Structure formats: structure tokens, C-alpha cells
Amino acid sequence: MTKSGELGPLAIYAMQQKDLTSFQSTDPTAWQPVMYNPSAKMYYQRTLVFPLQKAGEFKSKVTGLKVSF
């Protein structure tokens, strides 16, 4: 069984009070959803860690491991 995946960076949008925006509607009794237009974006990097020292007796091997940047 082969499993692969990519642990690239993911974006997070920081919602702040100043980012609150209004919903345009001509009906004053219409439901008004809370909407944000985020002004700040940050990234976090996912990682993968192999805790080999804590795995006990590691009697296997890792083959075909590719690390790219």
C-alpha cells in the first residue's frame, strides 16, 4: 500500500472587527447575515515528524522517501 500527500502551506484569514462589512438589501426587515472581508492573511506550514527514538525498537525501513522544497 502506497500513500502520498503534500504538506504545503495553508492560508488562514484573520477576521477582525474592522473587516465587518454590511449586506446590501433594499428590504429593511430582511435578515442581515454577518459578513467579513478579511484584510489580513497568514500562512502556516504543515510538517511531518517521525518520533523514532520514542517508537521503541524500530525494525523496519523507510524506502522511497522524497523531500522537496
All heavy atoms as a GROMACS GRO file, in nm:
protein
  546
    1MET      N    1   0.085  -0.118   0.000
    1MET     CA    2   0.000   0.000   0.000
    1MET      C    3   0.089   0.124   0.000
    1MET      O    4   0.178   0.137   0.081
    1MET     CB    5  -0.090  -0.001   0.124
    1MET     CG    6  -0.168   0.124   0.138
    1MET     SD    7  -0.290   0.133   0.273
    1MET     CE    8  -0.234   0.023   0.396
    2THR      N    9   0.063   0.214  -0.091
    2THR     CA   10   0.140   0.338  -0.101
    2THR      C   11   0.049   0.455  -0.072
    2THR      O   12  -0.059   0.466  -0.129
    2THR     CB   13   0.200   0.353  -0.242
    2THR    OG1   14   0.283   0.241  -0.269
    2THR    CG2   15   0.280   0.479  -0.253
    3LYS      N   16   0.095   0.540   0.016
    3LYS     CA   17   0.020   0.663   0.047
    3LYS      C   18   0.112   0.781   0.022
    3LYS      O   19   0.230   0.776   0.056
    3LYS     CB   20  -0.026   0.664   0.192
    3LYS     CG   21  -0.132   0.563   0.223
    3LYS     CD   22  -0.184   0.580   0.363
    3LYS     CE   23  -0.294   0.479   0.390
    3LYS     NZ   24  -0.353   0.499   0.521
    4SER      N   25   0.059   0.881  -0.038
    4SER     CA   26   0.140   1.001  -0.060
    4SER      C   27   0.052   1.124  -0.040
    4SER      O   28  -0.070   1.117  -0.045
    4SER     CB   29   0.199   1.002  -0.201
    4SER     OG   30   0.096   1.010  -0.297
    5GLY      N   31   0.116   1.233  -0.018
    5GLY     CA   32   0.044   1.358   0.002
    5GLY      C   33   0.141   1.474   0.004
    5GLY      O   34   0.262   1.455   0.003
    6GLU      N   35   0.087   1.592   0.005
    6GLU     CA   36   0.170   1.711   0.008
    6GLU      C   37   0.138   1.792   0.133
    6GLU      O   38   0.022   1.812   0.166
    6GLU     CB   39   0.143   1.797  -0.115
    6GLU     CG   40   0.232   1.917  -0.126
    6GLU     CD   41   0.210   1.993  -0.254
    6GLU    OE1   42   0.188   1.930  -0.358
    6GLU    OE2   43   0.213   2.117  -0.248
    7LEU      N   44   0.241   1.833   0.202
    7LEU     CA   45   0.224   1.912   0.324
    7LEU      C   46   0.264   2.056   0.297
    7LEU      O   47   0.354   2.110   0.359
    7LEU     CB   48   0.307   1.853   0.438
    7LEU     CG   49   0.269   1.713   0.482
    7LEU    CD1   50   0.366   1.662   0.587
    7LEU    CD2   51   0.128   1.710   0.535
    8GLY      N   52   0.199   2.118   0.201
    8GLY     CA   53   0.230   2.256   0.166
    8GLY      C   54   0.169   2.354   0.263
    8GLY      O   55   0.092   2.319   0.352
    9PRO      N   56   0.202   2.482   0.245
    9PRO     CA   57   0.147   2.585   0.334
    9PRO      C   58  -0.002   2.605   0.311
    9PRO      O   59  -0.051   2.591   0.199
    9PRO     CB   60   0.227   2.710   0.297
    9PRO     CG   61   0.274   2.685   0.159
    9PRO     CD   62   0.292   2.537   0.146
   10LEU      N   63  -0.074   2.638   0.417
   10LEU     CA   64  -0.216   2.668   0.410
   10LEU      C   65  -0.238   2.812   0.455
   10LEU      O   66  -0.169   2.861   0.544
   10LEU     CB   67  -0.297   2.574   0.499
   10LEU     CG   68  -0.301   2.428   0.457
   10LEU    CD1   69  -0.382   2.347   0.556
   10LEU    CD2   70  -0.360   2.413   0.318
   11ALA      N   71  -0.336   2.878   0.396
   11ALA     CA   72  -0.366   3.017   0.431
   11ALA      C   73  -0.474   3.022   0.538
   11ALA      O   74  -0.568   2.943   0.537
   11ALA     CB   75  -0.413   3.093   0.308
   12ILE      N   76  -0.458   3.114   0.630
   12ILE     CA   77  -0.557   3.142   0.734
   12ILE      C   78  -0.591   3.290   0.723
   12ILE      O   79  -0.501   3.374   0.712
   12ILE     CB   80  -0.501   3.115   0.875
   12ILE    CG1   81  -0.460   2.971   0.890
   12ILE    CG2   82  -0.602   3.153   0.981
   12ILE    CD1   83  -0.393   2.943   1.023
   13TYR      N   84  -0.718   3.320   0.726
   13TYR     CA   85  -0.762   3.460   0.722
   13TYR      C   86  -0.800   3.503   0.862
   13TYR      O   87  -0.882   3.440   0.926
   13TYR     CB   88  -0.880   3.476   0.627
   13TYR     CG   89  -0.842   3.446   0.484
   13TYR    CD1   90  -0.855   3.318   0.433
   13TYR    CD2   91  -0.791   3.546   0.402
   13TYR    CE1   92  -0.818   3.290   0.302
   13TYR    CE2   93  -0.754   3.518   0.272
   13TYR     CZ   94  -0.768   3.390   0.223
   13TYR     OH   95  -0.731   3.363   0.095
   14ALA      N   96  -0.739   3.610   0.908
   14ALA     CA   97  -0.765   3.662   1.042
   14ALA      C   98  -0.880   3.761   1.035
   14ALA      O   99  -0.869   3.865   0.970
   14ALA     CB  100  -0.640   3.730   1.098
   15MET      N  101  -0.992   3.727   1.097
   15MET     CA  102  -1.109   3.815   1.097
   15MET      C  103  -1.100   3.913   1.213
   15MET      O  104  -1.080   3.872   1.327
   15MET     CB  105  -1.238   3.733   1.110
   15MET     CG  106  -1.254   3.629   1.003
   15MET     SD  107  -1.260   3.703   0.841
   15MET     CE  108  -1.287   3.559   0.742
   16GLN      N  109  -1.114   4.039   1.182
   16GLN     CA  110  -1.109   4.143   1.282
   16GLN      C  111  -1.235   4.228   1.273
   16GLN      O  112  -1.304   4.228   1.170
   16GLN     CB  113  -0.985   4.230   1.261
   16GLN     CG  114  -0.856   4.152   1.268
   16GLN     CD  115  -0.736   4.238   1.233
   16GLN    OE1  116  -0.745   4.360   1.228
   16GLN    NE2  117  -0.623   4.174   1.210
   17GLN      N  118  -1.265   4.302   1.377
   17GLN     CA  119  -1.385   4.385   1.379
   17GLN      C  120  -1.386   4.484   1.263
   17GLN      O  121  -1.490   4.510   1.204
   17GLN     CB  122  -1.396   4.459   1.513
   17GLN     CG  123  -1.525   4.535   1.531
   17GLN     CD  124  -1.649   4.445   1.534
   17GLN    OE1  125  -1.642   4.330   1.576
   17GLN    NE2  126  -1.761   4.498   1.490
   18LYS      N  127  -1.271   4.536   1.226
   18LYS     CA  128  -1.265   4.633   1.116
   18LYS      C  129  -1.299   4.570   0.982
   18LYS      O  130  -1.327   4.639   0.885
   18LYS     CB  131  -1.127   4.698   1.110
   18LYS     CG  132  -1.016   4.602   1.070
   18LYS     CD  133  -0.883   4.671   1.061
   18LYS     CE  134  -0.781   4.569   1.015
   18LYS     NZ  135  -0.666   4.626   0.958
   19ASP      N  136  -1.296   4.435   0.974
   19ASP     CA  137  -1.328   4.366   0.850
   19ASP      C  138  -1.477   4.340   0.831
   19ASP      O  139  -1.519   4.289   0.728
   19ASP     CB  140  -1.255   4.231   0.845
   19ASP     CG  141  -1.104   4.246   0.850
   19ASP    OD1  142  -1.054   4.348   0.799
   19ASP    OD2  143  -1.039   4.156   0.903
   20LEU      N  144  -1.557   4.375   0.931
   20LEU     CA  145  -1.702   4.356   0.924
   20LEU      C  146  -1.758   4.442   0.811
   20LEU      O  147  -1.726   4.559   0.799
   20LEU     CB  148  -1.765   4.393   1.057
   20LEU     CG  149  -1.912   4.358   1.076
   20LEU    CD1  150  -1.933   4.208   1.067
   20LEU    CD2  151  -1.960   4.409   1.210
   21THR      N  152  -1.837   4.382   0.726
   21THR     CA  153  -1.894   4.455   0.613
   21THR      C  154  -2.046   4.442   0.615
   21THR      O  155  -2.100   4.352   0.679
   21THR     CB  156  -1.837   4.403   0.480
   21THR    OG1  157  -1.883   4.484   0.374
   21THR    CG2  158  -1.875   4.259   0.454
   22SER      N  159  -2.113   4.531   0.551
   22SER     CA  160  -2.260   4.530   0.554
   22SER      C  161  -2.316   4.455   0.432
   22SER      O  162  -2.253   4.449   0.328
   22SER     CB  163  -2.315   4.672   0.558
   22SER     OG  164  -2.276   4.741   0.442
   23PHE      N  165  -2.433   4.402   0.449
   23PHE     CA  166  -2.503   4.330   0.343
   23PHE      C  167  -2.601   4.428   0.279
   23PHE      O  168  -2.682   4.489   0.348
   23PHE     CB  169  -2.575   4.210   0.404
   23PHE     CG  170  -2.649   4.126   0.303
   23PHE    CD1  171  -2.581   4.042   0.219
   23PHE    CD2  172  -2.787   4.134   0.294
   23PHE    CE1  173  -2.648   3.965   0.126
   23PHE    CE2  174  -2.856   4.056   0.202
   23PHE     CZ  175  -2.786   3.972   0.118
   24GLN      N  176  -2.592   4.445   0.150
   24GLN     CA  177  -2.678   4.541   0.081
   24GLN      C  178  -2.815   4.478   0.053
   24GLN      O  179  -2.825   4.377  -0.014
   24GLN     CB  180  -2.613   4.584  -0.050
   24GLN     CG  181  -2.478   4.648  -0.033
   24GLN     CD  182  -2.483   4.776   0.049
   24GLN    OE1  183  -2.575   4.855   0.032
   24GLN    NE2  184  -2.388   4.795   0.137
   25SER      N  185  -2.920   4.541   0.106
   25SER     CA  186  -3.056   4.493   0.084
   25SER      C  187  -3.151   4.613   0.083
   25SER      O  188  -3.135   4.706   0.161
   25SER     CB  189  -3.097   4.396   0.195
   25SER     OG  190  -3.233   4.360   0.180
   26THR      N  191  -3.250   4.607  -0.006
   26THR     CA  192  -3.348   4.716  -0.011
   26THR      C  193  -3.461   4.694   0.088
   26THR      O  194  -3.538   4.786   0.115
   26THR     CB  195  -3.405   4.728  -0.154
   26THR    OG1  196  -3.461   4.601  -0.191
   26THR    CG2  197  -3.297   4.768  -0.252
   27ASP      N  198  -3.471   4.575   0.143
   27ASP     CA  199  -3.576   4.543   0.240
   27ASP      C  200  -3.520   4.558   0.382
   27ASP      O  201  -3.436   4.480   0.424
   27ASP     CB  202  -3.625   4.400   0.217
   27ASP     CG  203  -3.736   4.360   0.314
   27ASP    OD1  204  -3.779   4.444   0.396
   27ASP    OD2  205  -3.781   4.245   0.306
   28PRO      N  206  -3.565   4.659   0.458
   28PRO     CA  207  -3.509   4.682   0.592
   28PRO      C  208  -3.543   4.570   0.691
   28PRO      O  209  -3.480   4.558   0.795
   28PRO     CB  210  -3.570   4.815   0.636
   28PRO     CG  211  -3.691   4.832   0.551
   28PRO     CD  212  -3.666   4.759   0.423
   29THR      N  213  -3.642   4.487   0.661
   29THR     CA  214  -3.679   4.378   0.751
   29THR      C  215  -3.611   4.246   0.714
   29THR      O  216  -3.632   4.145   0.779
   29THR     CB  217  -3.831   4.357   0.751
   29THR    OG1  218  -3.873   4.319   0.620
   29THR    CG2  219  -3.904   4.484   0.795
   30ALA      N  220  -3.530   4.248   0.610
   30ALA     CA  221  -3.462   4.125   0.565
   30ALA      C  222  -3.356   4.083   0.667
   30ALA      O  223  -3.298   4.167   0.736
   30ALA     CB  224  -3.398   4.147   0.428
   31TRP      N  225  -3.334   3.955   0.673
   31TRP     CA  226  -3.231   3.902   0.761
   31TRP      C  227  -3.095   3.950   0.714
   31TRP      O  228  -3.064   3.946   0.594
   31TRP     CB  229  -3.238   3.749   0.759
   31TRP     CG  230  -3.128   3.684   0.837
   31TRP    CD1  231  -3.114   3.680   0.971
   31TRP    CD2  232  -3.016   3.613   0.784
   31TRP    NE1  233  -3.002   3.612   1.008
   31TRP    CE2  234  -2.939   3.569   0.893
   31TRP    CE3  235  -2.973   3.583   0.655
   31TRP    CZ2  236  -2.822   3.496   0.877
   31TRP    CZ3  237  -2.856   3.510   0.641
   31TRP    CH2  238  -2.783   3.469   0.752
   32GLN      N  239  -3.014   3.999   0.805
   32GLN     CA  240  -2.883   4.053   0.772
   32GLN      C  241  -2.773   3.956   0.818
   32GLN      O  242  -2.748   3.944   0.938
   32GLN     CB  243  -2.863   4.189   0.841
   32GLN     CG  244  -2.963   4.294   0.800
   32GLN     CD  245  -2.941   4.342   0.658
   32GLN    OE1  246  -2.829   4.374   0.619
   32GLN    NE2  247  -3.047   4.344   0.580
   33PRO      N  248  -2.710   3.886   0.726
   33PRO     CA  249  -2.603   3.794   0.767
   33PRO      C  250  -2.478   3.871   0.811
   33PRO      O  251  -2.457   3.984   0.769
   33PRO     CB  252  -2.575   3.714   0.640
   33PRO     CG  253  -2.613   3.806   0.530
   33PRO     CD  254  -2.728   3.887   0.581
   34VAL      N  255  -2.400   3.809   0.896
   34VAL     CA  256  -2.272   3.867   0.936
   34VAL      C  257  -2.171   3.830   0.829
   34VAL      O  258  -2.151   3.712   0.799
   34VAL     CB  259  -2.228   3.814   1.074
   34VAL    CG1  260  -2.091   3.867   1.110
   34VAL    CG2  261  -2.330   3.850   1.180
   35MET      N  262  -2.109   3.930   0.771
   35MET     CA  263  -2.014   3.907   0.663
   35MET      C  264  -1.884   3.980   0.692
   35MET      O  265  -1.884   4.090   0.747
   35MET     CB  266  -2.072   3.954   0.529
   35MET     CG  267  -2.194   3.875   0.488
   35MET     SD  268  -2.280   3.940   0.343
   35MET     CE  269  -2.150   3.977   0.230
   36TYR      N  270  -1.774   3.917   0.655
   36TYR     CA  271  -1.642   3.977   0.675
   36TYR      C  272  -1.569   3.983   0.542
   36TYR      O  273  -1.586   3.897   0.456
   36TYR     CB  274  -1.559   3.894   0.772
   36TYR     CG  275  -1.606   3.902   0.915
   36TYR    CD1  276  -1.702   3.816   0.964
   36TYR    CD2  277  -1.553   3.998   1.000
   36TYR    CE1  278  -1.744   3.824   1.095
   36TYR    CE2  279  -1.595   4.007   1.131
   36TYR     CZ  280  -1.690   3.920   1.178
   36TYR     OH  281  -1.732   3.929   1.307
   37ASN      N  282  -1.489   4.085   0.526
   37ASN     CA  283  -1.397   4.096   0.414
   37ASN      C  284  -1.258   4.101   0.476
   37ASN      O  285  -1.210   4.207   0.514
   37ASN     CB  286  -1.426   4.224   0.334
   37ASN     CG  287  -1.339   4.234   0.212
   37ASN    OD1  288  -1.281   4.136   0.168
   37ASN    ND2  289  -1.329   4.354   0.156
   38PRO      N  290  -1.191   3.986   0.491
   38PRO     CA  291  -1.066   3.981   0.567
   38PRO      C  292  -0.956   4.065   0.504
   38PRO      O  293  -0.936   4.061   0.384
   38PRO     CB  294  -1.030   3.833   0.568
   38PRO     CG  295  -1.102   3.775   0.452
   38PRO     CD  296  -1.225   3.856   0.434
   39SER      N  297  -0.888   4.140   0.589
   39SER     CA  298  -0.778   4.225   0.542
   39SER      C  299  -0.642   4.164   0.574
   39SER      O  300  -0.542   4.212   0.525
   39SER     CB  301  -0.788   4.363   0.606
   39SER     OG  302  -0.780   4.352   0.747
   40ALA      N  303  -0.638   4.060   0.656
   40ALA     CA  304  -0.510   4.001   0.694
   40ALA      C  305  -0.511   3.852   0.662
   40ALA      O  306  -0.606   3.782   0.691
   40ALA     CB  307  -0.485   4.022   0.843
   41LYS      N  308  -0.405   3.808   0.599
   41LYS     CA  309  -0.389   3.666   0.566
   41LYS      C  310  -0.252   3.622   0.614
   41LYS      O  311  -0.155   3.695   0.600
   41LYS     CB  312  -0.402   3.647   0.416
   41LYS     CG  313  -0.383   3.503   0.372
   41LYS     CD  314  -0.421   3.480   0.227
   41LYS     CE  315  -0.336   3.552   0.129
   41LYS     NZ  316  -0.359   3.510  -0.011
   42MET      N  317  -0.246   3.504   0.673
   42MET     CA  318  -0.117   3.449   0.714
   42MET      C  319  -0.112   3.303   0.673
   42MET      O  320  -0.214   3.242   0.643
   42MET     CB  321  -0.094   3.466   0.863
   42MET     CG  322  -0.194   3.397   0.951
   42MET     SD  323  -0.167   3.443   1.122
   42MET     CE  324  -0.171   3.285   1.198
   43TYR      N  325   0.006   3.249   0.668
   43TYR     CA  326   0.026   3.111   0.626
   43TYR      C  327   0.083   3.030   0.741
   43TYR      O  328   0.157   3.082   0.824
   43TYR     CB  329   0.123   3.103   0.507
   43TYR     CG  330   0.070   3.170   0.384
   43TYR    CD1  331   0.099   3.302   0.356
   43TYR    CD2  332  -0.011   3.100   0.296
   43TYR    CE1  333   0.049   3.363   0.243
   43TYR    CE2  334  -0.061   3.161   0.182
   43TYR     CZ  335  -0.030   3.292   0.156
   43TYR     OH  336  -0.080   3.352   0.044
   44TYR      N  337   0.047   2.903   0.746
   44TYR     CA  338   0.115   2.814   0.838
   44TYR      C  339   0.161   2.692   0.759
   44TYR      O  340   0.099   2.652   0.662
   44TYR     CB  341   0.029   2.777   0.959
   44TYR     CG  342  -0.085   2.681   0.934
   44TYR    CD1  343  -0.067   2.545   0.953
   44TYR    CD2  344  -0.210   2.725   0.894
   44TYR    CE1  345  -0.171   2.456   0.931
   44TYR    CE2  346  -0.313   2.638   0.873
   44TYR     CZ  347  -0.294   2.504   0.892
   44TYR     OH  348  -0.396   2.416   0.871
   45GLN      N  349   0.274   2.640   0.800
   45GLN     CA  350   0.337   2.529   0.731
   45GLN      C  351   0.312   2.400   0.806
   45GLN      O  352   0.345   2.388   0.922
   45GLN     CB  353   0.488   2.554   0.717
   45GLN     CG  354   0.562   2.444   0.646
   45GLN     CD  355   0.518   2.430   0.501
   45GLN    OE1  356   0.507   2.527   0.429
   45GLN    NE2  357   0.490   2.308   0.459
   46ARG      N  358   0.251   2.305   0.739
   46ARG     CA  359   0.230   2.173   0.799
   46ARG      C  360   0.360   2.094   0.790
   46ARG      O  361   0.436   2.108   0.695
   46ARG     CB  362   0.118   2.100   0.726
   46ARG     CG  363  -0.013   2.174   0.738
   46ARG     CD  364  -0.121   2.111   0.659
   46ARG     NE  365  -0.092   2.121   0.517
   46ARG     CZ  366  -0.154   2.049   0.424
   46ARG    NH1  367  -0.247   1.963   0.457
   46ARG    NH2  368  -0.124   2.064   0.296
   47THR      N  369   0.385   2.013   0.890
   47THR     CA  370   0.507   1.932   0.893
   47THR      C  371   0.474   1.788   0.930
   47THR      O  372   0.365   1.758   0.977
   47THR     CB  373   0.608   1.988   0.995
   47THR    OG1  374   0.549   1.983   1.125
   47THR    CG2  375   0.649   2.129   0.962
   48LEU      N  376   0.570   1.704   0.910
   48LEU     CA  377   0.556   1.564   0.944
   48LEU      C  378   0.679   1.524   1.026
   48LEU      O  379   0.792   1.548   0.985
   48LEU     CB  380   0.548   1.479   0.817
   48LEU     CG  381   0.528   1.330   0.834
   48LEU    CD1  382   0.398   1.300   0.907
   48LEU    CD2  383   0.527   1.262   0.698
   49VAL      N  384   0.657   1.464   1.141
   49VAL     CA  385   0.765   1.427   1.231
   49VAL      C  386   0.759   1.276   1.256
   49VAL      O  387   0.653   1.220   1.281
   49VAL     CB  388   0.752   1.502   1.366
   49VAL    CG1  389   0.860   1.458   1.462
   49VAL    CG2  390   0.756   1.652   1.344
   50PHE      N  391   0.872   1.212   1.245
   50PHE     CA  392   0.884   1.070   1.277
   50PHE      C  393   0.954   1.056   1.412
   50PHE      O  394   1.075   1.074   1.422
   50PHE     CB  395   0.967   0.996   1.171
   50PHE     CG  396   0.902   0.991   1.036
   50PHE    CD1  397   0.943   1.076   0.936
   50PHE    CD2  398   0.800   0.902   1.011
   50PHE    CE1  399   0.883   1.072   0.811
   50PHE    CE2  400   0.739   0.896   0.887
   50PHE     CZ  401   0.781   0.982   0.787
   51PRO      N  402   0.882   1.024   1.520
   51PRO     CA  403   0.944   1.012   1.654
   51PRO      C  404   1.014   0.876   1.671
   51PRO      O  405   0.968   0.791   1.745
   51PRO     CB  406   0.825   1.028   1.748
   51PRO     CG  407   0.711   0.970   1.669
   51PRO     CD  408   0.738   1.005   1.526
   52LEU      N  409   1.123   0.856   1.601
   52LEU     CA  410   1.187   0.725   1.600
   52LEU      C  411   1.247   0.687   1.735
   52LEU      O  412   1.250   0.570   1.771
   52LEU     CB  413   1.294   0.720   1.491
   52LEU     CG  414   1.240   0.738   1.348
   52LEU    CD1  415   1.356   0.734   1.249
   52LEU    CD2  416   1.138   0.632   1.316
   53GLN      N  417   1.295   0.783   1.813
   53GLN     CA  418   1.351   0.750   1.943
   53GLN      C  419   1.243   0.699   2.038
   53GLN      O  420   1.269   0.616   2.123
   53GLN     CB  421   1.421   0.870   2.006
   53GLN     CG  422   1.554   0.900   1.942
   53GLN     CD  423   1.624   1.015   2.013
   53GLN    OE1  424   1.559   1.104   2.067
   53GLN    NE2  425   1.756   1.014   2.011
   54LYS      N  426   1.122   0.745   2.023
   54LYS     CA  427   1.014   0.705   2.112
   54LYS      C  428   0.934   0.586   2.058
   54LYS      O  429   0.842   0.540   2.122
   54LYS     CB  430   0.920   0.823   2.135
   54LYS     CG  431   0.986   0.938   2.208
   54LYS     CD  432   0.889   1.050   2.232
   54LYS     CE  433   0.957   1.165   2.304
   54LYS     NZ  434   0.865   1.272   2.334
   55ALA      N  435   0.969   0.538   1.942
   55ALA     CA  436   0.894   0.430   1.880
   55ALA      C  437   0.936   0.292   1.932
   55ALA      O  438   0.879   0.192   1.892
   55ALA     CB  439   0.910   0.435   1.728
   56GLY      N  440   1.034   0.290   2.019
   56GLY     CA  441   1.081   0.161   2.069
   56GLY      C  442   1.177   0.098   1.969
   56GLY      O  443   1.256   0.166   1.906
   57GLU      N  444   1.170  -0.032   1.956
   57GLU     CA  445   1.258  -0.100   1.862
   57GLU      C  446   1.201  -0.086   1.721
   57GLU      O  447   1.104  -0.153   1.685
   57GLU     CB  448   1.271  -0.247   1.900
   57GLU     CG  449   1.344  -0.267   2.032
   57GLU     CD  450   1.367  -0.414   2.061
   57GLU    OE1  451   1.386  -0.492   1.966
   57GLU    OE2  452   1.364  -0.450   2.179
   58PHE      N  453   1.262  -0.002   1.644
   58PHE     CA  454   1.217   0.024   1.508
   58PHE      C  455   1.285  -0.077   1.417
   58PHE      O  456   1.400  -0.065   1.382
   58PHE     CB  457   1.253   0.168   1.470
   58PHE     CG  458   1.199   0.210   1.337
   58PHE    CD1  459   1.064   0.235   1.321
   58PHE    CD2  460   1.283   0.225   1.228
   58PHE    CE1  461   1.012   0.275   1.199
   58PHE    CE2  462   1.233   0.264   1.106
   58PHE     CZ  463   1.097   0.290   1.091
   59LYS      N  464   1.211  -0.181   1.379
   59LYS     CA  465   1.269  -0.289   1.298
   59LYS      C  466   1.209  -0.288   1.158
   59LYS      O  467   1.153  -0.385   1.112
   59LYS     CB  468   1.244  -0.424   1.365
   59LYS     CG  469   1.315  -0.436   1.496
   59LYS     CD  470   1.300  -0.574   1.553
   59LYS     CE  471   1.376  -0.580   1.685
   59LYS     NZ  472   1.380  -0.712   1.738
   60SER      N  473   1.222  -0.176   1.095
   60SER     CA  474   1.171  -0.161   0.960
   60SER      C  475   1.258  -0.058   0.890
   60SER      O  476   1.357  -0.012   0.945
   60SER     CB  477   1.024  -0.115   0.962
   60SER     OG  478   0.972  -0.115   0.832
   61LYS      N  479   1.224  -0.025   0.768
   61LYS     CA  480   1.299   0.078   0.699
   61LYS      C  481   1.204   0.163   0.615
   61LYS      O  482   1.097   0.117   0.576
   61LYS     CB  483   1.409   0.018   0.613
   61LYS     CG  484   1.361  -0.075   0.504
   61LYS     CD  485   1.479  -0.133   0.428
   61LYS     CE  486   1.430  -0.236   0.328
   61LYS     NZ  487   1.539  -0.291   0.251
   62VAL      N  488   1.244   0.284   0.595
   62VAL     CA  489   1.167   0.376   0.514
   62VAL      C  490   1.233   0.379   0.377
   62VAL      O  491   1.352   0.404   0.364
   62VAL     CB  492   1.165   0.518   0.576
   62VAL    CG1  493   1.091   0.615   0.488
   62VAL    CG2  494   1.104   0.512   0.715
   63THR      N  495   1.156   0.348   0.273
   63THR     CA  496   1.211   0.348   0.136
   63THR      C  497   1.132   0.444   0.050
   63THR      O  498   1.014   0.470   0.074
   63THR     CB  499   1.203   0.208   0.073
   63THR    OG1  500   1.067   0.167   0.071
   63THR    CG2  501   1.284   0.107   0.152
   64GLY      N  502   1.198   0.498  -0.050
   64GLY     CA  503   1.132   0.585  -0.145
   64GLY      C  504   1.089   0.720  -0.087
   64GLY      O  505   1.000   0.783  -0.141
   65LEU      N  506   1.153   0.763   0.021
   65LEU     CA  507   1.118   0.891   0.083
   65LEU      C  508   1.178   1.003   0.000
   65LEU      O  509   1.297   1.003  -0.030
   65LEU     CB  510   1.172   0.896   0.226
   65LEU     CG  511   1.147   1.026   0.303
   65LEU    CD1  512   0.998   1.045   0.326
   65LEU    CD2  513   1.220   1.026   0.433
   66LYS      N  514   1.095   1.097  -0.042
   66LYS     CA  515   1.141   1.211  -0.118
   66LYS      C  516   1.106   1.338  -0.043
   66LYS      O  517   0.993   1.355   0.001
   66LYS     CB  518   1.073   1.214  -0.256
   66LYS     CG  519   1.110   1.099  -0.344
   66LYS     CD  520   1.038   1.110  -0.476
   66LYS     CE  521   1.069   0.987  -0.561
   66LYS     NZ  522   0.996   0.992  -0.689
   67VAL      N  523   1.202   1.425  -0.029
   67VAL     CA  524   1.181   1.554   0.036
   67VAL      C  525   1.211   1.662  -0.067
   67VAL      O  526   1.318   1.663  -0.127
   67VAL     CB  527   1.274   1.572   0.159
   67VAL    CG1  528   1.254   1.708   0.223
   67VAL    CG2  529   1.249   1.460   0.259
   68SER      N  530   1.117   1.750  -0.090
   68SER     CA  531   1.138   1.857  -0.186
   68SER      C  532   1.098   1.989  -0.124
   68SER      O  533   1.014   1.994  -0.034
   68SER     CB  534   1.059   1.831  -0.314
   68SER     OG  535   0.921   1.824  -0.285
   69PHE      N  536   1.157   2.094  -0.173
   69PHE     CA  537   1.129   2.229  -0.123
   69PHE      C  538   1.079   2.316  -0.234
   69PHE      O  539   1.114   2.306  -0.345
   69PHE     CB  540   1.255   2.292  -0.062
   69PHE     CG  541   1.302   2.218   0.059
   69PHE    CD1  542   1.394   2.116   0.050
   69PHE    CD2  543   1.251   2.250   0.184
   69PHE    CE1  544   1.437   2.048   0.161
   69PHE    CE2  545   1.293   2.181   0.296
   69PHE     CZ  546   1.388   2.081   0.284
   0.00000   0.00000   0.00000
